Amino acid sequence: MTPKVTNIVIDCADLDVMAAFWGGLLGMKTMFREDDWLDLEPLGADGPLLSFQLVPERKTLKNRLHLDVDVPDIGGAGERAAELGASCAGEPMGDPHHPFQVWRDPEGNEFCFTTER
């Protein structure tokens, strides 16, 4: 049997804030919730769940893993992300025809908006 990634888990201090942000950004609903754990819908038809785990410590350093979110327009996606509580971490970079831009979710976790390569 080949191993399969079933969850992408993000540690957080507030499950509700993270579910509202990521669920709103990606158009995903909460599927399961406990006091210290929350699952959003799968990422794609057969993809892993995007999950959040309540932890006592806050994020202090740069992520070692981040999500790339493919969008048709990074400017428009950035506006929507900002409305949901994200903050921009810098100017668009990379190929001018297919740029990417680093953002931070409400708890400071980095992610990138990308355009199809």
Residue pairs with C-beta under 8 A, 6 or more apart in sequence:
5 48
6 48
6 49
7 39
7 48
7 49
7 50
7 51
8 43
8 48
8 49
8 50
8 51
8 67
9 51
9 52
9 53
10 18
10 22
10 50
10 51
10 52
10 53
10 109
11 52
11 53
11 55
11 59
12 18
12 52
12 53
12 54
12 55
12 107
13 54
13 55
13 56
13 58
13 107
14 106
14 107
15 33
15 36
15 37
15 38
15 52
15 54
17 85
17 106
17 107
18 38
18 52
18 105
18 106
18 107
19 30
19 33
19 38
19 40
19 52
20 84
20 85
21 84
21 85
21 86
21 105
21 106
22 28
22 40
22 50
22 52
22 105
23 29
23 30
23 40
24 84
25 69
25 80
25 81
25 84
25 86
26 40
26 43
26 50
26 69
28 40
28 41
28 50
29 40
29 41
30 38
30 39
30 40
31 39
31 40
31 41
31 49
32 38
32 39
33 39
35 54
36 53
36 54
37 51
37 52
37 53
37 54
38 51
38 52
39 49
39 50
39 51
40 49
40 50
40 51
40 52
41 49
41 50
42 48
42 49
43 49
43 50
58 107
58 108
59 107
59 108
59 109
62 110
63 109
63 110
66 109
66 110
66 111
66 112
67 111
67 112
68 100
68 111
68 112
68 114
69 77
69 111
69 112
69 113
69 114
70 114
70 115
70 116
71 77
71 113
71 114
71 115
72 115
72 116
73 115
74 92
74 99
74 100
74 101
74 113
74 114
74 115
77 113
78 86
78 88
78 101
78 103
78 113
81 103
81 113
82 88
84 106
85 105
85 106
86 103
86 104
86 105
86 106
87 103
87 104
88 101
88 102
88 103
88 104
89 101
89 102
89 103
89 104
89 110
90 101
90 102
91 101
92 99
92 100
92 101
93 99
93 100
93 101
93 102
94 100
95 117
98 114
98 115
98 116
98 117
99 114
99 115
100 112
100 113
100 114
100 115
101 112
101 113
102 110
102 111
102 112
103 110
103 111
103 112
103 113
104 110
104 111
105 111
